[in-house]
Amino acid sequence: MHASDARKMGETEQRIYCLNVWNECTFYTPEEKVALELSEHITLIPTKRVPEDLYKRVREQYDEKQYVDLVLIINQINSWNRISIAMGNTATEK
């Protein structure tokens, strides 16, 4: 669903398929990379937390409102995923 939406918005196949190795790629912007890193840390907060250096790097790229919006979006997506998993939903092919 998300990849399909991203394609409709003009995202390239390369960028979609390389998300799982974003930190090894040169075609994501610094803003995107720090947002992806933050997403991983928030998603895995029991083990990763959000270290102070990451918070500082995020704030270098995003102002306070953008940071709050980013954190809320990450948490909203995580919540939807957890609800879906708890309800026994699985990915299906179109």
C-alpha positions in Angstrom: 0.0 0.0 0.0 2.7 2.5 1.0 4.9 1.7 -1.9 2.0 2.0 -4.3 1.2 5.4 -2.8 4.8 6.5 -3.0 4.9 5.5 -6.7 1.8 7.6 -7.4 3.6 10.5 -5.8 6.6 10.1 -8.1 8.9 8.1 -5.9 11.5 6.0 -7.8 11.7 2.2 -7.6 15.3 2.5 -6.5 14.5 4.6 -3.5 11.5 2.4 -2.5 13.5 -0.8 -2.7 16.5 0.5 -0.9 14.7 1.8 2.2 15.9 -1.2 4.2 19.5 -0.1 3.5 19.0 3.6 3.6 22.1 4.3 5.6 24.3 2.7 2.9 22.8 4.8 0.0 23.9 8.1 -1.3 20.6 9.1 -2.9 18.7 9.9 0.3 19.1 13.5 1.5 20.6 14.2 4.9 17.0 15.3 6.0 15.6 11.9 4.9 18.4 9.9 6.5 18.0 11.5 9.9 14.2 11.1 9.7 14.7 7.4 8.8 17.2 6.9 11.7 14.8 8.6 14.1 12.0 6.3 12.8 14.1 3.2 13.6 14.9 4.5 17.1 11.3 5.4 17.9 10.0 2.1 16.5 12.5 0.1 18.5 12.4 2.5 21.5 12.6 -0.3 24.2 16.1 -1.2 22.9 17.3 1.8 20.9 15.8 4.9 22.6 16.5 8.3 21.0 20.0 9.2 22.0 20.9 12.9 22.6 23.2 13.0 19.5 20.4 11.8 17.3 18.0 14.4 18.7 20.6 17.1 18.0 21.1 15.9 14.4 17.4 15.8 13.8 17.0 19.3 15.2 19.7 20.5 12.8 17.5 19.5 9.9 14.0 20.2 11.3 12.6 23.0 13.4 10.5 22.3 16.5 7.1 22.0 14.8 8.6 19.8 12.1 10.2 17.6 14.7 7.0 17.3 16.7 5.1 16.5 13.4 7.7 13.9 12.5 7.5 12.2 15.9 3.7 12.1 15.8 3.7 10.7 12.2 6.2 8.0 13.2 4.1 7.0 16.2 0.9 7.1 14.3 2.2 4.7 11.7 3.7 2.4 14.4 0.3 2.4 16.2 -1.6 1.5 13.0 0.9 -1.3 12.4 0.5 -2.7 15.9 -3.3 -2.5 15.7 -3.2 -4.4 12.4 -0.9 -7.0 13.7 -3.0 -7.4 16.9 -6.1 -7.9 14.7 -4.4 -10.7 12.8 -4.2 -8.8 9.5 -1.5 -9.9 7.0 -0.2 -8.3 3.9 -2.0 -9.4 0.7 -1.1 -9.2 -2.9 -3.2 -7.0 -5.2 
